[in-house]
Amino acid sequence: MSGDATRRDGGYILFGVLMGASLLGVGLLAAVTLWSRVLQREREAELVFRGEAVVRAIERFQADRPGAFPETLEDLVEGRYLRRAWLDPMTGNPFVLLRAAPAAGPATGPATGPAGAMDEEIPPETERADSDATPGIVGVVSASDELSFRLYNGARRYSEWRFEAQPAAPAGSDREAGPEDAPSPNRSPDPR
């Protein structure tokens, strides 16, 4: 009779071990999911920090050289406007550069076609070396098309989070500051 009791107890112990392992697995899955969200939020904050750092660097570059735009992020680093040529934290690759329109018009994104349809994005390392044909950069954008947790300037995807420098007003211009000169609610003021 004692052999039957031991077998029954062994079955309960095995069942208890299996249930414990199952609960541990579910708990680990929940922790990994939560941790991945924390990491994504940290990368979002880093994207905003890096993008706005590039914008401030371009604006300081323009303050020193009115009407001119840097050709590359390395130009900003060499001129000590930017500490380093940041990578896109969402992809780990270089940012997609936003270039100025050739005829001093509004800034354009990566190659756009009719009605603003996206054609092909050219990564910075594949751009032409002919600096006369390449307009300067006015900002950066992430290459990631993932959905974000938060909105940035009303955009829901990282590839829509445009970090663009506002064109500097020509020296001696009579233009008064208007509402477009006010800081964006999503951008913190530059503490110079």
PATI-408519 format. One record per residue: residue in one letter; residue number from 1; x, y, z of N, C-alpha, C, O in turn. Coordinates in pm, 1 decimal. Layout:
% residues N
  residu  num       n_x       n_y       n_z      ca_x      ca_y      ca_z       c_x       c_y       c_z       o_x       o_y       o_z
       a  NUM         X         Y         Z         X         Y         Z         X         Y         Z         X         Y         Z
...
//
This chain:
% residues 192
  residu  num       n_x       n_y       n_z      ca_x      ca_y      ca_z       c_x       c_y       c_z       o_x       o_y       o_z
       m    1      81.5    -118.8       0.0       0.0       0.0       0.0      86.1     125.6       0.0      48.0     228.7     -55.4
       s    2     199.0     115.6      61.0     284.5     232.7      63.6     338.8     263.0     -75.2     367.5     379.4    -102.9
       g    3     354.8     165.4    -164.3     400.4     186.5    -301.4     297.9     263.1    -382.0     335.3     347.4    -463.5
       d    4     168.4     236.4    -361.9      64.2     309.9    -434.2      59.4     456.2    -392.3      36.6     544.4    -475.1
       a    5      80.7     481.5    -264.4      77.8     619.9    -214.5     195.5     698.4    -271.5     180.8     816.2    -304.0
       t    6     311.4     635.1    -284.2     429.0     703.1    -338.6     407.7     738.0    -485.0     445.7     846.2    -529.6
       r    7     346.9     646.2    -560.1     320.7     675.7    -702.3     223.0     791.8    -718.5     241.4     877.5    -805.0
       r    8     120.4     794.2    -635.9      23.2     903.4    -643.3      89.7    1035.6    -606.9      64.1    1136.7    -672.3
       d    9     173.2    1037.3    -505.6     242.5    1160.3    -466.2     338.9    1205.5    -575.3     353.1    1325.5    -598.9
       g   10     404.6    1112.7    -641.3     495.5    1145.5    -750.6     421.3    1213.4    -864.9     476.2    1303.1    -928.9
       g   11     300.3    1173.1    -891.2     219.8    1235.4    -997.0     184.5    1379.1    -963.4     186.3    1466.5   -1050.0
       y   12     151.9    1403.3    -834.7     118.5    1539.1    -792.5     241.7    1628.8    -796.4     232.5    1746.2    -832.4
       i   13     355.4    1574.3    -759.7     478.7    1653.9    -761.2     514.5    1690.9    -905.4     551.0    1805.3    -932.5
       l   14     504.2    1595.1    -997.7     533.3    1623.6   -1139.0     436.7    1728.2   -1193.2     477.3    1818.8   -1266.0
       f   15     309.1    1715.9   -1157.8     209.6    1813.9   -1201.9     243.5    1952.5   -1146.7     231.7    2051.9   -1218.3
       g   16     285.4    1959.9   -1020.8     321.6    2087.3    -959.0     443.3    2149.7   -1026.0     446.9    2270.9   -1047.5
       v   17     542.9    2068.0   -1059.3     661.9    2117.7   -1126.9     626.1    2171.4   -1265.4     674.5    2277.7   -1304.3
       l   18     542.9    2100.3   -1339.8     501.1    2146.0   -1473.3     422.4    2276.2   -1465.6     442.2    2365.1   -1548.5
       m   19     334.1    2288.7   -1367.9     256.8    2413.2   -1352.7     350.3    2529.8   -1316.0     335.2    2640.6   -1367.5
       g   20     445.9    2503.9   -1227.5     541.9    2607.5   -1189.3     623.6    2654.1   -1308.1     645.9    2773.8   -1326.4
       a   21     668.8    2558.0   -1389.8     747.0    2593.4   -1508.9     661.6    2673.1   -1607.4     710.9    2766.9   -1670.1
       s   22     535.1    2636.9   -1621.5     444.8    2710.0   -1712.5     424.6    2853.3   -1663.6     431.2    2947.6   -1742.5
       l   23     400.1    2869.4   -1534.4     381.5    3003.6   -1479.7     508.3    3086.7   -1492.6     501.0    3206.2   -1521.3
       l   24     623.1    3026.2   -1472.0     750.8    3096.1   -1489.3     768.0    3141.8   -1633.9     813.4    3253.5   -1658.5
       g   25     732.0    3056.0   -1729.9     740.8    3092.3   -1871.4     650.9    3209.1   -1906.8     692.3    3299.5   -1979.3
       v   26     527.4    3208.3   -1856.0     434.0    3318.4   -1882.6     486.8    3447.8   -1820.2     478.6    3554.5   -1881.0
       g   27     540.7    3437.7   -1699.3     596.7    3555.5   -1633.4     714.9    3612.7   -1709.4     726.5    3734.5   -1722.9
       l   28     802.9    3526.7   -1759.2     917.3    3573.0   -1837.6     873.2    3637.4   -1968.5     931.0    3737.3   -2011.2
       l   29     771.4    3580.7   -2032.0     719.6    3638.3   -2156.2     665.6    3779.3   -2131.3     689.8    3869.9   -2211.1
       a   30     593.3    3798.0   -2022.1     539.7    3930.4   -1989.0     653.8    4028.2   -1960.5     647.4    4144.3   -2001.0
       a   31     758.6    3981.8   -1890.8     871.8    4069.2   -1858.9     947.0    4110.2   -1985.1     988.1    4225.6   -1997.4
       v   32     965.5    4017.7   -2079.0    1035.5    4048.8   -2203.7     955.1    4149.6   -2285.3    1011.9    4242.4   -2342.8
       t   33     823.7    4131.9   -2290.5     738.1    4225.3   -2364.5     746.8    4365.1   -2303.4     760.4    4464.1   -2375.4
       l   34     739.0    4372.6   -2172.6     748.5    4501.4   -2104.8     886.2    4564.4   -2128.4     895.4    4684.2   -2155.1
       w   35     991.7    4485.8   -2118.9    1127.1    4536.6   -2137.6    1148.4    4587.8   -2279.7    1215.4    4689.3   -2299.4
       s   36    1091.9    4518.5   -2379.3    1108.1    4565.3   -2517.0    1037.9    4699.3   -2536.9    1085.9    4782.8   -2613.6
       r   37     926.4    4721.1   -2470.0     858.2    4851.2   -2478.6     941.5    4960.9   -2413.0     950.5    5072.3   -2464.8
       v   38    1002.1    4928.8   -2299.0    1088.2    5026.3   -2231.4    1204.2    5065.0   -2322.7    1237.2    5182.9   -2334.8
       l   39    1266.0    4966.2   -2386.6    1377.7    4993.5   -2476.7    1333.8    5078.0   -2596.3    1406.6    5167.6   -2639.0
       q   40    1214.7    5049.5   -2650.4    1166.6    5127.2   -2764.6    1140.5    5272.1   -2723.2    1171.2    5364.2   -2798.8
       r   41    1085.1    5292.6   -2606.1    1062.7    5429.9   -2558.7    1195.2    5503.2   -2538.3    1205.2    5622.6   -2566.7
       e   42    1296.9    5432.1   -2489.3    1428.7    5494.3   -2473.8    1488.0    5530.9   -2610.1    1549.5    5636.5   -2625.2
       r   43    1469.4    5442.9   -2709.2    1521.0    5473.9   -2843.3    1444.9    5591.6   -2903.3    1503.9    5672.2   -2975.3
       e   44    1313.4    5603.4   -2874.8    1236.4    5719.0   -2921.7    1292.7    5847.5   -2862.6    1312.0    5945.8   -2934.1
       a   45    1319.0    5846.7   -2732.4    1374.1    5965.4   -2667.7    1510.8    5999.0   -2726.8    1543.5    6116.2   -2745.7
       e   46    1590.0    5897.0   -2755.7    1722.2    5919.3   -2815.2    1708.8    5974.3   -2957.5    1788.5    6058.5   -2998.9
       l   47    1608.6    5927.3   -3032.3    1583.9    5979.3   -3167.8    1551.8    6128.1   -3162.3    1603.9    6205.9   -3242.3
       v   48    1467.1    6167.9   -3069.2    1433.0    6309.9   -3055.5    1557.0    6389.8   -3015.3    1582.5    6496.7   -3070.7
       f   49    1633.7    6338.7   -2919.8    1754.7    6409.3   -2876.2    1851.7    6427.6   -2992.7    1900.8    6538.1   -3015.7
       r   50    1879.2    6320.6   -3065.5    1976.6    6327.9   -3175.4    1925.4    6414.7   -3289.5    2000.2    6495.4   -3344.6
       g   51    1797.6    6398.4   -3325.4    1741.1    6478.7   -3433.9    1743.7    6627.6   -3402.7    1777.8    6709.5   -3488.0
       e   52    1707.2    6661.7   -3278.9    1707.2    6802.9   -3241.4    1849.2    6856.8   -3225.4    1872.5    6975.7   -3247.0
       a   53    1944.3    6771.3   -3187.9    2084.4    6814.1   -3182.0    2134.2    6850.2   -3321.5    2207.3    6947.7   -3338.4
       v   54    2094.5    6771.8   -3421.2    2133.6    6801.4   -3559.4    2069.7    6933.0   -3604.4    2134.5    7014.2   -3670.5
       v   55    1943.2    6954.0   -3568.8    1874.7    7078.5   -3606.3    1945.8    7198.5   -3544.5    1971.5    7297.5   -3613.0
       r   56    1977.8    7190.1   -3414.6    2048.3    7301.7   -3349.4    2184.4    7326.1   -3414.5    2225.9    7440.8   -3431.0
       a   57    2253.6    7218.7   -3451.5    2384.5    7233.4   -3515.8    2371.2    7303.0   -3651.1    2451.9    7389.7   -3684.8
       i   58    2269.2    7265.0   -3728.9    2247.8    7329.0   -3859.6    2212.9    7476.2   -3840.2    2260.7    7561.4   -3915.1
       e   59    2130.4    7506.9   -3740.7    2092.9    7646.0   -3715.6    2214.3    7728.6   -3673.4    2226.5    7844.1   -3714.3
       r   60    2304.3    7672.4   -3592.6    2427.3    7744.5   -3555.0    2519.0    7760.7   -3676.1    2583.7    7864.2   -3692.0
       f   61    2524.4    7658.1   -3761.5    2603.1    7666.2   -3885.4    2551.8    7781.7   -3970.2    2630.4    7859.9   -4023.6
       q   62    2418.5    7792.5   -3982.6    2359.8    7900.3   -4062.5    2380.5    8036.4   -3998.2    2393.9    8136.6   -4068.5
       a   63    2383.4    8041.3   -3866.8    2407.0    8169.9   -3799.4    2547.3    8220.6   -3832.2    2568.4    8340.9   -3847.9
       d   64    2642.9    8128.3   -3842.4    2780.3    8167.3   -3876.6    2798.2    8192.6   -4025.7    2880.8    8274.5   -4065.9
       r   65    2720.3    8121.8   -4107.8    2731.0    8133.1   -4254.4    2590.7    8152.4   -4312.2    2532.6    8056.7   -4363.4
       p   66    2535.4    8272.3   -4305.5    2397.9    8295.4   -4351.2    2375.6    8248.2   -4494.9    2455.6    8275.7   -4584.3
       g   67    2268.0    8178.6   -4514.0    2230.9    8130.3   -4646.7    2299.8    8001.8   -4688.3    2268.1    7947.1   -4793.9
       a   68    2392.7    7952.4   -4609.0    2465.8    7829.9   -4644.7    2414.0    7712.5   -4562.4    2369.6    7729.1   -4448.8
       f   69    2420.4    7595.4   -4621.1    2383.8    7472.8   -4551.9    2503.5    7378.9   -4552.6    2580.7    7379.5   -4648.4
       p   70    2520.9    7298.3   -4448.2    2630.1    7200.6   -4449.7    2602.3    7093.0   -4553.2    2486.6    7060.3   -4579.9
       e   71    2707.0    7038.3   -4610.9    2692.0    6932.9   -4711.9    2667.3    6796.1   -4648.0    2592.0    6714.3   -4700.8
       t   72    2732.0    6772.7   -4533.5    2720.6    6643.8   -4464.5    2718.3    6667.6   -4314.0    2747.3    6777.4   -4266.7
       l   73    2683.6    6563.6   -4240.4    2691.2    6573.6   -4094.8    2836.3    6586.5   -4049.2    2863.5    6647.1   -3945.6
       e   74    2928.5    6530.4   -4125.2    3069.6    6540.9   -4091.1    3116.4    6686.8   -4096.7    3204.7    6726.1   -4020.5
       d   75    3058.0    6767.3   -4186.5    3090.3    6910.1   -4190.9    3053.8    6976.7   -4058.3    3125.7    7064.4   -4010.3
       l   76    2941.6    6934.5   -3999.7    2899.8    6989.8   -3871.0    2993.1    6944.9   -3758.8    3020.8    7021.1   -3666.2
       v   77    3040.8    6821.9   -3767.6    3133.2    6769.9   -3666.7    3267.1    6842.2   -3677.4    3322.6    6886.0   -3576.6
       e   78    3319.1    6854.7   -3799.9    3447.7    6921.6   -3821.0    3443.0    7068.2   -3779.0    3541.9    7121.3   -3728.3
       g   79    3329.0    7133.9   -3799.6    3313.9    7274.0   -3759.7    3278.0    7289.8   -3612.8    3257.2    7401.7   -3566.0
       r   80    3270.5    7179.2   -3539.7    3237.3    7177.0   -3397.2    3097.4    7230.0   -3367.8    3073.9    7290.7   -3263.3
       y   81    3005.7    7206.9   -3459.5    2865.7    7239.6   -3436.3    2792.9    7119.3   -3377.6    2690.1    7133.4   -3311.5
       l   82    2847.5    7001.5   -3402.8    2787.3    6875.3   -3359.6    2898.7    6787.7   -3304.1    3007.7    6781.6   -3361.1
       r   83    2871.7    6720.6   -3194.0    2975.4    6638.3   -3130.8    3016.7    6519.7   -3214.9    3134.9    6486.5   -3223.3
       r   84    2919.0    6455.6   -3277.3    2947.8    6339.9   -3361.7    2837.9    6325.1   -3465.8    2728.5    6379.3   -3449.5
       a   85    2866.6    6252.5   -3571.5    2766.3    6225.8   -3674.6    2680.5    6110.1   -3622.6    2714.7    5993.0   -3639.4
       w   86    2570.2    6145.0   -3560.3    2484.7    6046.3   -3494.9    2426.4    5947.1   -3594.1    2402.6    5979.9   -3710.3
       l   87    2403.7    5825.8   -3546.5    2330.3    5724.9   -3622.3    2184.6    5728.5   -3578.3    2152.8    5774.7   -3468.7
       d   88    2097.5    5679.7   -3663.9    1955.6    5669.3   -3633.4    1938.5    5560.8   -3526.7    1968.9    5444.8   -3554.2
       p   89    1890.9    5594.0   -3406.1    1880.2    5492.9   -3301.0    1773.6    5387.5   -3329.5    1775.0    5281.4   -3267.2
       m   90    1682.5    5413.5   -3420.7    1578.2    5316.0   -3450.4    1629.1    5206.6   -3543.8    1578.6    5094.4   -3540.5
       t   91    1728.3    5237.8   -3627.0    1779.9    5139.3   -3722.5    1926.2    5104.3   -3698.7    1971.6    4997.7   -3740.4
       g   92    2000.0    5191.5   -3633.0    2143.2    5171.0   -3615.8    2223.2    5211.8   -3738.9    2344.9    5193.7   -3741.6
       n   93    2158.2    5265.7   -3839.4    2221.5    5311.6   -3963.7    2222.4    5463.5   -3966.2    2159.2    5526.5   -3881.4
       p   94    2293.2    5524.4   -4062.4    2290.4    5671.1   -4071.6    2148.7    5722.7   -4097.8    2065.9    5654.9   -4158.7
       f   95    2123.7    5845.3   -4049.8    1996.0    5910.3   -4076.3    1979.7    5933.3   -4226.1    2078.3    5942.0   -4299.3
       v   96    1855.5    5943.1   -4271.2    1827.3    5989.0   -4406.7    1834.3    6141.5   -4400.0    1768.7    6203.5   -4316.3
       l   97    1913.3    6200.7   -4487.7    1933.7    6345.4   -4485.7    1825.0    6416.4   -4563.7    1787.0    6372.8   -4672.4
       l   98    1775.1    6525.7   -4508.3    1680.0    6611.4   -4579.3    1762.5    6722.6   -4642.9    1838.3    6791.5   -4574.6
       r   99    1747.5    6739.5   -4772.3    1828.5    6836.5   -4845.5    1746.5    6959.6   -4880.5    1624.9    6952.3   -4898.2
       a  100    1815.5    7073.0   -4890.0    1752.0    7198.5   -4929.3    1718.6    7192.5   -5077.3    1788.6    7127.5   -5155.0
       a  101    1611.8    7260.1   -5116.0    1577.4    7270.1   -5257.4    1684.3    7352.7   -5326.4    1733.7    7449.2   -5267.9
       p  102    1722.1    7317.7   -5450.2    1831.6    7387.4   -5518.1    1810.0    7536.8   -5536.6    1906.6    7613.0   -5532.3
       a  103    1686.1    7581.1   -5557.0    1662.7    7722.6   -5587.3    1616.3    7799.9   -5464.1    1528.9    7885.9   -5475.2
       a  104    1672.5    7771.2   -5347.8    1640.2    7839.8   -5222.6    1492.7    7832.5   -5190.9    1439.0    7921.0   -5124.1
       g  105    1426.1    7727.4   -5238.2    1285.5    7707.4   -5207.3    1272.4    7633.7   -5076.3    1369.3    7623.3   -5001.1
       p  106    1153.7    7582.1   -5047.5    1135.6    7509.9   -4922.2    1215.9    7380.4   -4922.3    1252.9    7328.6   -5027.7
       a  107    1241.5    7330.4   -4804.8    1319.1    7207.5   -4790.5    1241.4    7090.0   -4847.0    1118.8    7084.2   -4837.3
       t  108    1313.3    6998.1   -4905.1    1250.9    6877.7   -4957.1    1303.9    6758.9   -4882.5    1411.9    6762.6   -4823.5
       g  109    1227.2    6654.6   -4886.0    1271.0    6531.9   -4821.1    1352.4    6450.7   -4918.3    1405.4    6503.5   -5016.1
       p  110    1362.5    6321.1   -4891.2    1427.8    6234.2   -4987.2    1350.5    6241.3   -5117.9    1231.8    6274.0   -5116.3
       a  111    1411.9    6212.6   -5227.9    1355.3    6229.4   -5361.5    1204.5    6212.3   -5363.8    1154.2    6103.0   -5338.0
       t  112    1131.9    6318.6   -5394.4     986.4    6311.3   -5399.5     939.4    6332.9   -5541.9     999.4    6408.1   -5618.8
       g  113     833.1    6266.5   -5574.4     777.2    6277.4   -5707.9     652.3    6362.3   -5705.5     636.1    6445.9   -5616.7
       p  114     562.4    6342.1   -5803.0     440.2    6420.2   -5808.5     354.6    6397.1   -5685.0     347.2    6285.5   -5633.6
       a  115     291.3    6501.0   -5638.5     200.7    6498.6   -5524.1     270.8    6448.2   -5398.3     206.0    6392.6   -5309.6
       g  116     402.4    6467.1   -5389.7     477.0    6431.4   -5270.1     497.7    6282.9   -5250.8     537.1    6240.0   -5142.3
       a  117     472.1    6202.6   -5354.0     490.6    6058.3   -5340.6     638.3    6027.3   -5326.8     721.6    6084.1   -5397.4
       m  118     670.4    5936.7   -5235.2     810.4    5901.9   -5212.5     859.8    5814.4   -5325.5     794.2    5717.0   -5362.5
       d  119     974.7    5848.3   -5380.4    1036.0    5765.5   -5483.3    1139.1    5676.1   -5417.5    1106.1    5566.8   -5371.4
       e  120    1261.2    5720.1   -5412.6    1368.6    5638.7   -5358.0    1450.2    5721.2   -5260.5    1487.7    5834.6   -5290.1
       e  121    1477.7    5663.9   -5143.7    1561.4    5731.6   -5046.5    1706.1    5691.7   -5071.6    1736.4    5573.7   -5089.0
       i  122    1794.7    5789.7   -5073.3    1936.1    5763.2   -5098.8    2011.1    5777.7   -4967.4    2017.1    5887.7   -4912.6
       p  123    2068.7    5669.0   -4915.0    2146.0    5681.1   -4791.1    2265.7    5772.6   -4811.6    2317.4    5782.8   -4922.9
       p  124    2310.7    5839.8   -4704.6    2417.8    5938.5   -4719.6    2546.1    5881.2   -4776.8    2618.1    5952.4   -4846.9
       e  125    2577.9    5753.9   -4749.5    2704.8    5700.5   -4797.4    2704.8    5675.4   -4947.5    2811.5    5655.5   -5005.7
       t  126    2586.1    5675.8   -5013.2    2581.1    5650.7   -5156.8    2559.8    5777.9   -5237.8    2542.0    5772.2   -5359.4
       e  127    2561.7    5892.9   -5170.3    2539.4    6017.3   -5243.6    2660.5    6052.4   -5327.9    2771.8    6006.2   -5302.7
       r  128    2636.2    6135.5   -5429.0    2744.6    6174.9   -5519.0    2847.7    6257.8   -5445.5    2815.2    6333.3   -5353.8
       a  129    2970.8    6243.2   -5486.2    3080.4    6317.8   -5424.5    3089.3    6459.5   -5479.7    3161.3    6541.9   -5423.4
       d  130    3018.7    6490.6   -5588.1    3022.6    6623.1   -5650.0    2945.2    6720.6   -5561.1    2822.3    6725.5   -5567.1
       s  131    3016.6    6798.8   -5478.0    2950.7    6884.2   -5380.0    2876.2    7000.5   -5445.1    2785.2    7056.3   -5383.9
       d  132    2912.8    7038.7   -5568.5    2841.2    7148.1   -5633.3    2700.5    7106.5   -5672.3    2610.4    7190.4   -5675.4
       a  133    2679.7    6979.5   -5701.9    2549.2    6931.6   -5744.5    2461.6    6890.3   -5626.9    2341.2    6871.1   -5644.3
       t  134    2518.9    6876.4   -5508.2    2442.8    6830.7   -5392.4    2403.4    6949.3   -5305.9    2490.7    7016.6   -5251.1
       p  135    2273.6    6976.8   -5292.3    2233.2    7086.1   -5203.3    2262.3    7048.0   -5058.2    2269.7    6929.8   -5024.6
       g  136    2278.6    7147.7   -4973.6    2309.6    7123.5   -4833.5    2194.9    7058.9   -4758.1    2080.6    7057.6   -4803.8
       i  137    2228.3    7005.0   -4640.8    2126.1    6938.1   -4560.5    2056.2    7038.7   -4470.0    2119.1    7129.9   -4416.3
       v  138    1926.8    7021.2   -4454.1    1847.7    7105.9   -4365.7    1793.4    7027.3   -4247.6    1734.2    7085.4   -4156.7
       g  139    1813.0    6895.7   -4247.7    1762.7    6815.2   -4138.0    1782.8    6667.9   -4163.0    1848.7    6627.5   -4258.9
       v  140    1724.7    6587.8   -4074.7    1735.6    6442.9   -4083.7    1599.5    6380.1   -4053.7    1510.7    6442.7   -3995.8
       v  141    1586.9    6254.5   -4095.3    1466.0    6176.8   -4067.1    1508.9    6031.8   -4050.3    1608.0    5988.7   -4109.3
       s  142    1435.2    5957.2   -3970.4    1466.4    5816.2   -3948.7    1426.0    5734.3   -4070.1    1330.4    5768.5   -4139.8
       a  143    1498.4    5626.8   -4095.3    1464.5    5535.7   -4204.9    1364.5    5429.9   -4160.3    1313.3    5355.0   -4243.5
       s  144    1335.6    5422.4   -4031.0    1244.2    5321.4   -3978.0    1100.0    5358.8   -4008.3    1059.2    5473.2   -3988.0
       d  145    1023.0    5262.2   -4056.9     881.9    5285.9   -4087.9     791.3    5229.9   -3978.2     670.4    5218.8   -3998.1
       e  146     847.9    5194.6   -3863.6     768.8    5138.6   -3753.4     677.2    5243.9   -3692.9     702.7    5363.9   -3703.1
       l  147     569.2    5196.5   -3629.2     481.0    5285.4   -3554.8     547.1    5322.5   -3423.1     614.1    5240.6   -3360.3
       s  148     527.1    5446.7   -3382.6     585.4    5493.8   -3257.6     483.8    5483.3   -3144.5     363.7    5470.3   -3168.6
       f  149     532.9    5489.0   -3020.9     443.5    5491.3   -2905.5     384.4    5629.6   -2886.6     270.1    5642.7   -2842.6
       r  150     460.6    5732.7   -2919.1     413.0    5868.7   -2899.4     404.9    5941.5   -3032.2     459.2    5895.9   -3132.9
       l  151     337.5    6053.4   -3031.5     330.9    6139.3   -3149.8     441.8    6243.0   -3141.4     473.2    6292.7   -3033.3
       y  152     500.1    6275.0   -3254.4     597.6    6383.5   -3261.8     553.9    6473.4   -3376.4     554.4    6431.4   -3492.1
       n  153     516.4    6595.8   -3345.1     463.5    6690.6   -3444.2     350.4    6627.9   -3524.3     339.2    6650.2   -3644.9
       g  154     266.8    6549.6   -3457.6     150.8    6488.1   -3521.1     180.3    6363.8   -3602.8      88.6    6306.5   -3661.6
       a  155     304.7    6320.6   -3608.3     342.5    6204.4   -3689.8     344.4    6078.7   -3604.3     386.4    6081.8   -3488.6
       r  156     299.3    5969.3   -3661.4     286.8    5842.3   -3589.8     399.1    5744.0   -3623.6     426.9    5654.2   -3544.0
       r  157     463.5    5758.3   -3737.6     572.4    5668.2   -3778.3     705.0    5741.5   -3765.0     712.6    5862.9   -3783.5
       y  158     809.8    5665.6   -3732.4     941.6    5728.0   -3716.0     989.4    5792.8   -3845.4    1058.0    5895.0   -3841.2
       s  159     954.7    5735.9   -3959.1     998.0    5793.1   -4087.1     927.4    5925.7   -4117.1     964.9    5995.8   -4211.1
       e  160     826.5    5960.2   -4038.3     755.7    6087.3   -4054.9     802.7    6191.8   -3953.4     760.1    6307.1   -3959.4
       w  161     889.3    6152.6   -3861.4     942.8    6246.2   -3762.0    1054.6    6325.2   -3827.8    1170.3    6283.2   -3825.3
       r  162    1021.0    6438.9   -3886.5    1117.8    6520.9   -3959.1    1181.8    6621.1   -3863.8    1113.0    6696.2   -3794.7
       f  163    1313.0    6620.6   -3861.5    1389.3    6715.4   -3780.8    1454.0    6812.1   -3878.9    1558.5    6782.5   -3936.9
       e  164    1390.3    6929.6   -3897.3    1436.1    7026.5   -3997.3    1471.1    7158.5   -3932.1    1399.1    7206.4   -3844.4
       a  165    1581.5    7217.2   -3974.9    1619.6    7350.6   -3929.7    1534.9    7452.7   -4003.8    1507.3    7437.4   -4122.8
       q  166    1494.6    7555.7   -3933.4    1421.2    7664.1   -3997.0    1521.8    7754.7   -4066.7    1625.0    7787.8   -4008.4
       p  167    1493.7    7795.8   -4190.8    1589.6    7882.5   -4260.8    1611.5    8011.9   -4183.2    1516.9    8074.2   -4134.8
       a  168    1736.8    8050.3   -4172.6    1771.1    8174.2   -4102.5    1728.3    8293.1   -4187.6    1742.4    8291.0   -4309.9
       a  169    1676.1    8396.6   -4122.6    1637.2    8518.1   -4194.1    1764.4    8589.4   -4239.8    1861.3    8596.4   -4164.2
       p  170    1765.5    8642.1   -4361.3    1884.2    8714.0   -4408.4    1917.6    8829.3   -4314.6    1828.4    8891.0   -4256.4
       a  171    2044.6    8857.4   -4300.8    2089.4    8966.8   -4213.9    2027.5    9097.6   -4260.3    2025.1    9126.1   -4380.1
       g  172    1977.5    9177.3   -4166.5    1918.5    9306.8   -4198.5    1778.4    9295.6   -4255.2    1727.6    9392.5   -4311.6
       s  173    1715.3    9182.0   -4242.4    1581.0    9167.7   -4297.7    1481.0    9241.2   -4209.2    1498.5    9249.4   -4087.6
       d  174    1376.4    9294.3   -4271.1    1274.4    9370.6   -4198.5    1161.4    9280.5   -4150.2    1063.1    9329.2   -4094.3
       r  175    1173.8    9153.8   -4170.5    1067.4    9061.3   -4134.5    1050.0    9057.5   -3982.9    1146.8    9047.4   -3907.6
       e  176     922.9    9066.1   -3940.0     893.7    9056.7   -3797.5     871.6    8911.3   -3761.8     832.6    8831.2   -3846.7
       a  177     896.5    8876.8   -3636.3     874.4    8740.4   -3589.8     725.1    8712.2   -3589.4     645.8    8791.0   -3537.9
       g  178     688.3    8600.5   -3646.5     548.6    8560.2   -3652.5     527.0    8431.0   -3576.5     618.9    8381.9   -3511.0
       p  179     406.1    8374.5   -3584.3     377.0    8251.8   -3510.6     464.7    8135.3   -3555.0     488.9    8043.6   -3476.5
       e  180     513.0    8136.9   -3679.9     598.1    8026.6   -3725.0     734.9    8030.2   -3658.0     808.3    7931.4   -3662.7
       d  181     770.5    8142.7   -3595.4     898.2    8153.4   -3526.8     892.0    8102.9   -3383.0     995.2    8085.9   -3318.0
       a  182     770.5    8078.9   -3333.8     756.0    8030.5   -3196.7     807.3    7887.6   -3187.8     794.9    7811.7   -3283.9
       p  183     865.1    7849.4   -3073.6     914.9    7712.4   -3061.6     801.7    7611.7   -3069.7     690.0    7637.6   -3025.0
       s  184     832.4    7496.5   -3127.6     734.5    7389.3   -3138.3     704.2    7337.1   -2999.7     793.9    7332.7   -2915.6
       p  185     578.7    7296.4   -2972.4     547.2    7243.5   -2839.9     621.3    7112.7   -2811.6     635.7    7074.4   -2695.4
       n  186     668.3    7044.2   -2914.9     739.7    6918.5   -2895.2     889.6    6938.1   -2884.2     962.1    6843.4   -2853.5
       r  187     937.4    7059.2   -2908.5    1080.8    7086.3   -2900.1    1108.9    7170.5   -2778.6    1037.9    7266.8   -2749.5
       s  188    1211.4    7133.7   -2709.2    1250.7    7215.3   -2593.9    1335.8    7331.2   -2644.4    1407.2    7317.1   -2743.7
       p  189    1328.8    7443.5   -2577.9    1409.9    7558.9   -2621.2    1557.5    7525.7   -2609.2    1598.7    7446.4   -2524.6
       d  190    1635.8    7588.1   -2695.4    1780.8    7563.1   -2698.1    1845.9    7641.4   -2584.2    1844.6    7764.4   -2585.5
       p  191    1903.2    7571.2   -2485.0    1965.4    7641.2   -2371.5    2109.0    7682.5   -2403.1    2202.8    7616.5   -2358.3
       r  192    2127.3    7787.6   -2477.4    2263.0    7832.0   -2516.0    2322.7    7917.6   -2410.3    2435.8    7964.0   -2425.0
//
